[in-house]
Amino acid sequence: MDRSISWRLLPGFYRPGKSSFKSIQALFSEFLRDRHSPSLLQAHYDNDTSDSINYGWGDSAPLEKEITSQEDLDTLINTPFAFNQAICIVEPADHVGFNTIGEPVRASINVAWLAQRIADCDSIVFPLWKSGLMDRKKLAHVLTSSLAVVFEGGHPTVRDSKTFDNTNCSHADLLDLSEELILSRRLRSAPSIFICLGHQLAAQAHIRLIKKATHEILETIDDILINQPNSRNALKQVCNRIQALGTKLRIVKDDKIVATGWDHPEFAVGINEVPEAGHCEIIHYEKSSSHPDPELAELITTQAITAEEYDGVIEESISHEKDLNIVMFHTDEVNEEAILFANWAYRNLYQSLLPARNQLVISELSWLFNLPSSIEILCSTTAEGRLCTEVAATCINYRDYDTRQTRRSFTCQFHPELRDDLREFKKSGIPAFDNLKKDDGIRLLIRILHDSLME
């Protein structure tokens, strides 16, 4: 069936055909300007649906674009106006979990309504749990050509691949897509925001990419840099050092070693000491506890250097807005040591690749220049005075070799699109605009979108 018959082909729901990148950016900015002013779109809201909705994805505009088959994807790719000014939402599972009243929560609905309500920004959902990856090249093209990609959470656990068995997209498939999105952040490409399960998949993908990079460099560099012995040897030394630490670094929780080395299935993601569901406070990240591996001191220092080099969206929000309270909804967490290691490895690779760039960029190792240049832990969470999640959010930095400009993608363990009740807007109704402006999580999501869209 030709889905374009029922799809809006031009951007905008409240202002049909008039939404644009400029208007979306301006409306995001206006939303963040204060916590009390009314929406500039107020006159365009339909009073009959302003505080209640009873439909979901694929039922009616503005949620009509649900890509559930290869046919849908082919139709979409032939209507670029439908996706190049829209947010693409990737769903790895049918819901992110059950809330306190037993409802399954399809959080993507909230992302779509927030973007539409605040900035008349359309959204398209890709329920991979229904469709599978479809044509990977076409899917990647649409995602990276959109305004932004939101990689949603889900109820399976990345610690057990079997928990994905009841979906049409395996754990391995999702890792492949996560790697592709991490490598896709180039000039004029869409930023990615990985949420909860997406945050955890991104962490696993970082480690896989670093393993792949060091392996391929050591296997091929002697033949590629035949006439550049200094650059060749420096690269080999860096890769050998990364591999040596990667194979022995230990993950410690509550003074117990829970994983050793990057080949352990829970090196990147482990079970959280305290499962979180509900309100938590975001605090600045700080590593204060001791660790049995002496090398961690260098990783922490490298993290501090990364934090000094870049202005963190979330860090600025903590410092300048107020104490931030957001919603957690998970039992697994990204391991602190794994992200400290990834940042250190990315930085070392970035620096050692640069001297031989001209030769490497025309070789089979050219993909290495799409790797992040660093990854920063932005914040942690506390509940009832106890540190809960050390890596509550990260910023993935991409320092461009030619322009020296930096682009960013983000990951967060928390769900900024959910409110305290952990409910879909389809069931709870869309909050009044002034309540949206006061919600810390929603403001954080819009700030991340606003800032990353400018890069």
C-alpha positions as CSV (number, residue, x, y, z in Angstrom):
1,M,0.0,0.0,0.0
2,D,1.3,3.5,-0.8
3,R,1.5,5.0,2.6
4,S,2.2,8.5,1.1
5,I,-1.5,8.8,0.6
6,S,-2.1,9.2,4.3
7,W,1.2,10.8,5.2
8,R,1.8,14.5,5.4
9,L,4.5,15.3,2.8
10,L,5.3,18.8,4.0
11,P,6.6,19.6,7.5
12,G,4.4,20.9,10.2
13,F,1.2,19.9,12.0
14,Y,0.0,23.1,13.7
15,R,1.3,25.1,10.7
16,P,1.0,22.8,7.8
17,G,3.8,23.1,5.2
18,K,5.4,26.1,7.1
19,S,7.6,24.3,9.7
20,S,11.3,24.7,8.9
21,F,14.7,24.2,10.5
22,K,14.8,27.9,11.4
23,S,11.4,27.9,13.0
24,I,12.1,24.7,14.9
25,Q,15.3,26.1,16.2
26,A,13.7,29.4,17.2
27,L,10.8,27.7,19.0
28,F,13.2,25.4,20.9
29,S,15.2,28.5,21.9
30,E,12.1,30.3,23.0
31,F,11.0,27.3,25.1
32,L,14.3,27.3,26.9
33,R,14.4,31.1,27.4
34,D,12.4,31.0,30.6
35,R,10.0,28.8,32.6
36,H,6.8,30.8,32.3
37,S,6.1,32.4,29.0
38,P,3.3,31.0,26.8
39,S,3.9,29.1,23.5
40,L,4.2,31.1,20.3
41,L,2.1,28.3,18.8
42,Q,-0.8,28.8,21.2
43,A,-3.2,30.2,18.6
44,H,-2.5,27.1,16.4
45,Y,-3.3,24.5,19.0
46,D,-6.5,22.5,18.5
47,N,-8.5,22.9,21.8
48,D,-10.2,19.5,21.3
49,T,-6.8,17.7,21.5
50,S,-4.7,20.1,23.6
51,D,-5.0,18.1,26.8
52,S,-6.0,14.6,25.7
53,I,-5.1,12.1,23.0
54,N,-6.4,8.6,22.6
55,Y,-4.4,7.4,19.6
56,G,-0.9,6.1,19.0
57,W,1.6,5.6,16.2
58,G,0.2,5.0,12.8
59,D,-3.3,6.1,13.7
60,S,-3.5,9.8,12.9
61,A,-1.5,12.9,12.3
62,P,0.9,13.9,13.7
63,L,1.8,10.3,14.6
64,E,1.0,8.9,11.2
65,K,4.5,8.1,10.1
66,E,5.3,4.6,11.5
67,I,7.8,2.7,9.4
68,T,6.9,-1.0,9.8
69,S,8.1,-2.6,6.6
70,Q,10.5,-2.3,3.7
71,E,7.6,-0.9,1.6
72,D,7.1,1.9,4.1
73,L,10.9,2.7,4.1
74,D,11.0,2.8,0.3
75,T,8.0,5.2,0.3
76,L,9.6,7.4,2.9
77,I,13.0,7.5,1.1
78,N,11.2,8.8,-2.0
79,T,9.6,11.7,-0.1
80,P,12.6,13.5,1.4
81,F,10.5,16.4,2.7
82,A,8.8,13.9,5.0
83,F,12.1,13.1,6.9
84,N,14.8,15.7,6.4
85,Q,13.1,18.1,8.8
86,A,11.8,15.5,11.2
87,I,13.1,13.7,14.2
88,C,13.6,10.0,13.6
89,I,12.8,7.8,16.6
90,V,14.3,4.3,16.7
91,E,12.5,1.8,18.9
92,P,14.4,-1.3,19.9
93,A,11.4,-2.8,21.8
94,D,7.6,-2.3,22.0
95,H,7.9,-0.5,25.3
96,V,10.5,0.7,27.8
97,G,9.0,-1.0,30.8
98,F,5.9,-1.0,33.1
99,N,5.1,2.0,35.2
100,T,3.9,1.8,38.8
101,I,0.2,1.2,37.8
102,G,1.2,-1.6,35.5
103,E,1.0,0.1,32.1
104,P,3.6,-0.6,29.4
105,V,5.2,2.7,28.4
106,R,5.9,3.4,24.7
107,A,8.0,6.5,25.5
108,S,8.5,7.4,21.8
109,I,5.0,8.8,21.8
110,N,6.1,11.4,24.4
111,V,9.2,12.4,22.3
112,A,7.0,13.0,19.3
113,W,4.4,15.0,21.1
114,L,7.0,17.2,22.9
115,A,8.8,18.0,19.6
116,Q,5.4,18.8,17.9
117,R,3.9,20.8,20.8
118,I,7.0,22.8,21.5
119,A,8.4,23.5,18.0
120,D,5.9,22.0,15.5
121,C,8.7,19.5,14.6
122,D,7.4,16.3,13.0
123,S,8.6,12.8,14.1
124,I,8.9,9.4,12.4
125,V,9.1,6.2,14.4
126,F,11.0,3.1,13.3
127,P,9.7,0.2,15.5
128,L,12.6,-2.2,14.7
129,W,11.0,-4.7,17.0
130,K,8.3,-5.0,14.4
131,S,10.2,-4.5,11.1
132,G,13.8,-5.6,11.8
133,L,16.6,-3.5,10.2
134,M,15.1,-3.7,6.7
135,D,17.6,-2.4,4.1
136,R,20.4,-1.2,6.3
137,K,21.8,1.3,3.8
138,K,18.4,2.9,3.2
139,L,17.6,3.0,6.9
140,A,21.0,4.6,7.7
141,H,20.5,7.2,4.9
142,V,17.1,8.3,6.3
143,L,18.3,8.4,9.9
144,T,21.4,10.4,9.2
145,S,19.6,12.8,6.8
146,S,17.0,13.7,9.4
147,L,17.1,16.5,11.9
148,A,18.0,14.2,14.7
149,V,17.9,10.6,15.8
150,V,16.4,9.6,19.1
151,F,17.4,6.0,19.9
152,E,14.8,5.0,22.6
153,G,14.9,2.7,25.5
154,G,13.4,-0.8,25.8
155,H,12.6,-3.5,28.3
156,P,15.2,-6.2,27.1
157,T,18.6,-6.2,28.8
158,V,21.9,-5.9,26.9
159,R,23.4,-8.3,29.4
160,D,21.3,-11.2,27.9
161,S,20.9,-11.4,24.1
162,K,18.1,-13.9,24.6
163,T,15.8,-11.1,26.0
164,F,15.6,-9.8,22.4
165,D,14.4,-13.1,21.0
166,N,10.8,-12.1,20.9
167,T,11.5,-9.1,18.7
168,N,12.4,-8.9,15.0
169,C,15.6,-7.1,15.7
170,S,18.3,-8.9,17.6
171,H,20.8,-7.6,20.1
172,A,23.5,-8.0,17.5
173,D,21.4,-6.1,14.9
174,L,21.0,-3.2,17.4
175,L,24.7,-3.1,18.2
176,D,25.5,-2.9,14.5
177,L,23.0,0.0,14.1
178,S,24.4,1.7,17.2
179,E,27.9,1.5,15.7
180,E,26.7,2.9,12.4
181,L,25.1,5.9,14.2
182,I,28.2,6.5,16.2
183,L,30.3,6.6,13.1
184,S,27.8,8.7,11.2
185,R,28.2,12.0,13.0
186,R,29.8,14.1,10.2
187,L,29.3,17.5,8.7
188,R,25.6,18.2,8.1
189,S,24.6,14.8,9.6
190,A,21.9,14.2,12.3
191,P,23.0,14.1,15.9
192,S,22.0,11.0,17.9
193,I,20.5,10.9,21.3
194,F,20.6,7.4,22.9
195,I,18.2,6.9,25.8
196,C,18.3,4.2,28.5
197,L,18.7,0.9,26.5
198,G,20.1,3.0,23.7
199,H,22.6,4.5,26.1
200,Q,23.7,1.0,27.1
201,L,23.9,-0.2,23.5
202,A,26.0,2.8,22.6
203,A,28.4,1.9,25.5
204,Q,28.8,-1.6,24.2
205,A,29.3,-0.2,20.6
206,H,32.1,2.1,21.8
207,I,34.1,-0.9,23.2
208,R,33.4,-2.9,20.0
209,L,34.6,-0.1,17.8
210,I,37.8,0.4,19.8
211,K,38.6,-3.3,19.7
212,K,37.9,-3.3,15.9
213,A,40.0,-0.2,15.3
214,T,43.1,-1.4,17.3
215,H,42.9,-4.9,15.7
216,E,42.7,-3.5,12.1
217,I,45.5,-1.0,12.7
218,L,47.9,-3.7,14.0
219,E,46.9,-6.0,11.2
220,T,47.4,-3.6,8.3
221,I,49.5,-0.6,9.3
222,D,52.9,-2.1,8.3
223,D,51.7,-2.3,4.7
224,I,49.9,1.1,4.6
225,L,52.6,3.3,6.2
226,I,55.6,1.7,4.7
227,N,57.5,5.0,4.3
228,Q,56.4,6.6,7.5
229,P,58.1,4.5,10.3
230,N,57.6,7.1,13.1
231,S,53.8,7.4,12.6
232,R,53.6,3.6,12.0
233,N,55.4,2.7,15.2
234,A,53.6,5.4,17.2
235,L,50.2,4.0,16.1
236,K,51.3,0.4,17.0
237,Q,52.4,1.5,20.4
238,V,49.1,3.2,21.1
239,C,47.1,0.2,19.9
240,N,49.2,-2.2,21.9
241,R,48.7,-0.1,25.0
242,I,44.9,0.2,24.5
243,Q,44.6,-3.6,24.0
244,A,46.8,-4.3,27.0
245,L,44.6,-2.2,29.3
246,G,41.4,-3.3,27.6
247,T,42.1,-6.9,28.3
248,K,42.8,-6.5,32.0
249,L,40.8,-3.5,33.3
250,R,38.4,-4.4,36.1
251,I,34.9,-3.3,36.7
252,V,34.2,-2.7,40.4
253,K,30.8,-2.3,42.2
254,D,30.4,-2.0,45.9
255,D,34.1,-3.0,46.3
256,K,33.5,-6.3,44.4
257,I,35.1,-7.1,41.0
258,V,32.2,-8.0,38.6
259,A,34.0,-8.1,35.3
260,T,37.6,-8.2,34.1
261,G,38.6,-7.1,30.6
262,W,36.7,-6.0,27.5
263,D,35.9,-9.6,26.5
264,H,33.7,-10.0,29.5
265,P,30.0,-9.7,28.6
266,E,29.4,-7.2,31.3
267,F,32.4,-5.0,30.8
268,A,30.4,-2.1,29.3
269,V,27.1,-2.6,31.0
270,G,26.3,-4.3,34.3
271,I,23.4,-4.6,36.7
272,N,22.9,-1.5,38.8
273,E,23.6,-1.7,42.5
274,V,20.3,0.0,43.2
275,P,17.5,-0.3,40.5
276,E,16.0,3.1,39.8
277,A,12.4,3.9,38.9
278,G,11.2,7.4,39.5
279,H,12.7,10.7,40.6
280,C,16.5,11.1,40.9
281,E,18.6,14.2,41.2
282,I,21.4,14.8,38.6
283,I,24.7,15.9,40.1
284,H,28.1,16.7,38.6
285,Y,30.2,13.6,37.8
286,E,33.1,13.1,40.1
287,K,35.3,10.0,40.7
288,S,36.3,9.9,44.3
289,S,36.4,6.2,45.3
290,S,39.6,4.1,45.1
291,H,40.1,1.4,42.5
292,P,42.4,-1.7,42.4
293,D,43.8,-0.8,38.9
294,P,46.5,1.9,39.1
295,E,45.9,2.8,35.4
296,L,42.5,4.2,36.4
297,A,44.3,7.3,37.6
298,E,45.4,8.2,34.1
299,L,41.9,7.5,32.8
300,I,40.4,9.9,35.3
301,T,42.9,12.6,34.5
302,T,42.1,12.1,30.8
303,Q,38.4,12.5,31.6
304,A,39.1,15.7,33.5
305,I,40.9,17.1,30.4
306,T,38.0,16.2,28.2
307,A,35.6,17.9,30.6
308,E,37.7,21.1,30.5
309,E,37.9,21.2,26.7
310,Y,34.1,21.1,26.1
311,D,31.1,22.8,27.5
312,G,28.7,20.2,28.6
313,V,25.0,20.9,28.0
314,I,23.9,19.0,31.1
315,E,26.7,20.4,33.3
316,E,25.7,23.9,32.3
317,S,22.1,23.1,33.2
318,I,23.1,21.9,36.6
319,S,25.2,24.9,37.3
320,H,23.0,27.7,35.9
321,E,19.4,26.6,36.0
322,K,18.8,24.8,39.3
323,D,19.0,21.3,40.8
324,L,17.8,19.0,38.1
325,N,15.4,16.2,38.9
326,I,14.7,13.6,36.2
327,V,13.1,10.2,35.8
328,M,15.0,6.9,35.9
329,F,13.5,3.7,34.7
330,H,16.1,0.9,34.6
331,T,17.9,-1.9,36.4
332,D,21.1,-2.0,34.3
333,E,23.8,0.7,34.0
334,V,26.8,1.7,31.9
335,N,30.0,0.9,33.8
336,E,32.0,3.9,34.8
337,E,35.4,2.3,34.1
338,A,34.3,1.3,30.5
339,I,33.5,4.9,29.6
340,L,36.6,6.3,31.2
341,F,38.6,3.7,29.1
342,A,36.7,4.6,25.9
343,N,37.4,8.3,26.3
344,W,41.1,7.6,26.9
345,A,41.3,5.2,23.9
346,Y,39.5,7.5,21.6
347,R,41.7,10.4,22.5
348,N,44.9,8.4,22.0
349,L,43.7,7.1,18.6
350,Y,42.6,10.6,17.5
351,Q,46.0,12.1,18.3
352,S,48.1,9.2,16.8
353,L,46.1,9.1,13.6
354,L,46.5,12.8,12.8
355,P,50.2,12.8,11.7
356,A,49.6,10.1,9.1
357,R,46.1,11.4,8.1
358,N,46.9,12.0,4.4
359,Q,48.0,8.4,3.8
360,L,45.4,6.7,6.0
361,V,42.4,8.6,4.6
362,I,42.9,6.9,1.2
363,S,43.4,3.4,2.7
364,E,41.0,0.8,4.1
365,L,41.5,2.4,7.5
366,S,39.8,5.6,6.4
367,W,36.7,4.7,8.5
368,L,38.8,5.5,11.6
369,F,38.4,9.2,11.0
370,N,34.7,8.8,11.7
371,L,35.4,7.6,15.3
372,P,34.7,10.0,18.1
373,S,37.6,12.0,19.3
374,S,36.5,11.7,23.0
375,I,33.5,10.8,25.2
376,E,32.7,12.7,28.4
377,I,30.8,11.5,31.4
378,L,28.4,14.4,32.0
379,C,26.7,13.6,35.3
380,S,25.6,11.1,37.9
381,T,22.4,10.5,39.8
382,T,21.6,10.3,43.5
383,A,18.5,9.2,45.3
384,E,17.9,9.6,49.0
385,G,21.5,10.9,49.4
386,R,23.1,7.8,47.8
387,L,25.0,7.8,44.5
388,C,23.0,5.5,42.1
389,T,24.3,5.8,38.6
390,E,27.8,7.1,37.9
391,V,27.4,7.4,34.2
392,A,24.0,9.0,33.9
393,A,24.8,10.7,30.6
394,T,27.6,11.1,28.2
395,C,28.6,13.5,25.4
396,I,30.2,11.9,22.3
397,N,32.6,14.5,20.8
398,Y,33.7,14.5,17.1
399,R,36.6,16.9,16.5
400,D,36.8,17.6,12.8
401,Y,40.3,17.2,11.4
402,D,39.9,20.0,8.8
403,T,37.7,22.6,10.4
404,R,38.7,22.0,14.0
405,Q,35.1,22.3,14.9
406,T,33.3,19.9,17.2
407,R,30.0,18.1,16.7
408,R,28.3,16.1,19.4
409,S,25.9,13.3,20.1
410,F,24.5,12.4,23.5
411,T,23.5,9.4,25.6
412,C,21.5,9.3,28.8
413,Q,20.4,6.6,31.2
414,F,17.4,8.6,32.3
415,H,14.2,9.2,30.4
416,P,13.9,13.0,29.8
417,E,10.7,12.5,27.8
418,L,8.8,10.9,30.8
419,R,7.3,12.8,33.7
420,D,7.0,11.7,37.3
421,D,4.0,9.4,36.6
422,L,6.0,7.4,34.0
423,R,3.0,7.5,31.6
424,E,2.5,8.0,27.9
425,F,0.8,11.3,26.9
426,K,-1.6,9.1,25.0
427,K,-2.9,7.9,28.3
428,S,-2.2,10.8,30.7
429,G,-2.9,13.7,28.3
430,I,-0.4,16.3,27.2
431,P,0.5,18.6,30.1
432,A,-0.2,22.3,29.9
433,F,2.5,24.2,28.2
434,D,3.6,26.0,31.3
435,N,4.0,22.6,33.0
436,L,6.2,21.4,30.2
437,K,8.4,24.5,30.6
438,K,8.9,23.8,34.3
439,D,9.8,20.1,33.9
440,D,13.5,19.5,34.3
441,G,13.7,16.4,32.1
442,I,11.8,17.9,29.2
443,R,13.9,21.1,29.3
444,L,17.0,18.9,29.3
445,L,15.8,17.0,26.2
446,I,15.0,20.2,24.4
447,R,18.3,21.7,25.3
448,I,20.2,18.7,24.0
449,L,18.2,18.9,20.7
450,H,18.6,22.6,20.4
451,D,22.3,22.7,21.0
452,S,23.2,19.7,18.9
453,L,21.1,20.9,15.9
454,M,23.3,24.0,15.7
455,E,26.5,21.9,15.0
